Amino acid sequence: MPSKSAESGKTRISSPGADDGALRPEPHEGLDRYDVAILAELQQDARLSNAELAARIGLSPTPCWRRVKWLEEQGYIKGYRAEIDRHKIGLGVLAFVRVDAERNNAGATQELENAIRALPEVISCHYISGTGTFELTAMATDLEAYSRWAMDTLFRLPNVKDLHTSFSLGEVKASRALPLNHLGRRERR
């Protein structure tokens, strides 16, 4: 189990087969305040030009562009997308679906995972603790469409034992922006 060394901020690896006692940097330790600022700005508006981004974070355009490329290459920035208003395109129902699996062995779970990944109506899927195996977030045009989809598709997925659905009655917060305040303000070396 990894443990964090208070004086170094590095993670001590103590998992089987690891170098017992060896210090490894946290994945985010290579980020400095400019990198964090770039991530924060791009989360708010990924369409910023490099010049606008550089001005907002206090760098000149060339080093800013290099940093953005580095963040992309290192996998901190996984992609850029447009945020679409689901109501404007007719997706009025947002459902949270707990899926209980019939069997929880590697083969059956993998088959169910693959089937869930192929469903465009499912916008997120998570393994969960407690009751159930997966928690899905799914969208449909209306309750009737959701009901048909659940009966014709979800219940027919391999290894599904039961479904439990809750519907959103209204969004309080819907943000894809990740919190960055834990990254601090380090200087990159």
LOGU-467443 format. One line per 5 residues: number of its first residue (from 1); their letters; for each residue x, y, z of C-alpha. Coordinates in steps of 0.02 Angstrom, whole numbers. Each point is the difference from the previous one (the first is absolute). Layout:
N
NUM = a = X:Y:Z | ... .
END
This chain:
189
1 = mpsks = 0:0:0 | 76:170:-47 | 31:123:142 | 48:182:-16 | 159:66:77 .
6 = aesgk = -41:165:86 | 171:78:-25 | 19:-40:-186 | -178:-5:-66 | 47:-161:-89 .
11 = triss = -89:-166:10 | 86:-146:82 | -40:-159:-96 | -26:-153:109 | -97:-112:-117 .
16 = pgadd = 58:-178:-34 | 142:-5:-125 | 36:185:21 | 162:70:65 | -47:3:185 .
21 = galrp = 30:173:68 | 38:77:-171 | -68:176:-28 | -96:36:-159 | -67:171:-50 .
26 = epheg = -188:28:5 | -69:4:-178 | -37:186:14 | 167:51:78 | 67:57:-168 .
31 = ldryd = -130:139:-10 | 42:178:49 | -113:151:23 | 0:39:-187 | -51:-177:-45 .
36 = vaila = -141:5:128 | -55:171:-66 | -1:-69:-179 | -108:-148:55 | -120:115:94 .
41 = elqqd = -19:120:-147 | -23:-138:-130 | -131:-85:108 | -99:162:-4 | 26:35:-186 .
46 = arlsn = 95:-123:-108 | -23:114:-152 | 121:132:66 | 133:44:-125 | 178:-29:59 .
51 = aelaa = 26:189:9 | -155:23:110 | 51:-146:111 | 177:67:18 | -64:172:48 .
56 = rigls = -119:-72:130 | 135:-102:88 | 142:126:-15 | 115:-85:-125 | 53:44:-176 .
61 = ptpcw = -81:-104:-139 | 147:-115:-43 | 30:-71:175 | -188:-11:25 | -19:-101:-160 .
66 = rrvkw = 144:-115:54 | -83:-29:168 | -169:-41:-80 | 86:-125:-115 | 93:-77:148 .
71 = leeqg = -164:-15:98 | -79:-87:-150 | 149:-117:-25 | 4:-46:185 | -186:-41:-3 .
76 = yikgy = -59:138:117 | -105:69:-144 | -91:-146:-78 | -99:95:-132 | -111:147:-41 .
81 = raeid = -189:-8:-23 | -153:108:-22 | -125:3:144 | -173:-25:-75 | -163:49:86 .
86 = rhkig = -92:-167:13 | -170:85:13 | 25:93:-164 | 32:-163:-91 | -151:-86:77 .
91 = lgvla = 79:-104:139 | -122:42:140 | 31:-152:111 | 158:-26:101 | 0:-168:91 .
96 = fvrvd = 115:-77:129 | -4:-188:-18 | 73:-125:122 | 36:-163:-89 | 10:-159:104 .
101 = aernn = 100:-136:-86 | -52:-182:5 | 179:-60:24 | 152:99:54 | 141:-94:-82 .
106 = agatq = 129:73:-120 | -72:-70:-161 | -182:44:34 | 46:174:64 | 109:36:-152 .
111 = elena = -140:-53:-117 | -123:116:89 | 127:144:0 | 26:-18:-188 | -188:-1:-31 .
116 = iralp = -24:157:107 | 142:92:-90 | -90:-28:-165 | -160:89:56 | -5:182:-59 .
121 = evisc = -140:40:125 | 120:-36:144 | 109:153:31 | 92:-68:151 | 23:-165:88 .
126 = hyisg = 87:-38:165 | 35:-154:104 | -79:36:167 | 19:-59:178 | -149:-59:100 .
131 = tgtfe = -153:-70:-84 | 16:-26:-187 | 143:-19:-121 | -11:153:-114 | -78:173:8 .
136 = ltama = -47:70:-171 | -51:174:-51 | -113:-13:-152 | -103:119:-105 | -161:-17:-98 .
141 = tdlea = -123:116:-84 | -143:-37:121 | -60:-128:128 | -83:-109:-131 | 161:-7:-102 .
146 = ysrwa = 100:-41:156 | -122:-139:47 | 12:-78:-174 | 190:13:1 | 13:-79:173 .
151 = mdtlf = -113:-146:-48 | 70:-27:-176 | 184:35:37 | 54:7:182 | -92:-155:60 .
156 = rlpnv = 69:-97:-149 | 183:40:37 | 103:-153:47 | 7:-41:186 | -130:130:57 .
161 = kdlht = -98:-58:152 | -96:159:44 | -12:187:-32 | -44:141:120 | -33:170:-80 .
166 = sfslg = -12:174:74 | -41:151:-106 | 69:176:13 | -135:124:47 | 115:148:-31 .
171 = evkas = 184:39:-11 | 79:92:145 | 175:-6:-74 | 62:-78:-160 | 184:37:-25 .
176 = ralpl = 137:-102:-80 | 134:115:73 | 112:-91:123 | 55:81:164 | 182:54:-12 .
181 = nhlgr = 31:85:168 | 88:-155:70 | 139:23:-128 | 70:152:89 | 121:123:-73 .
186 = rerr = 164:-90:-31 | 140:53:-114 | 42:-125:-137 | 184:-44:-10 .
END
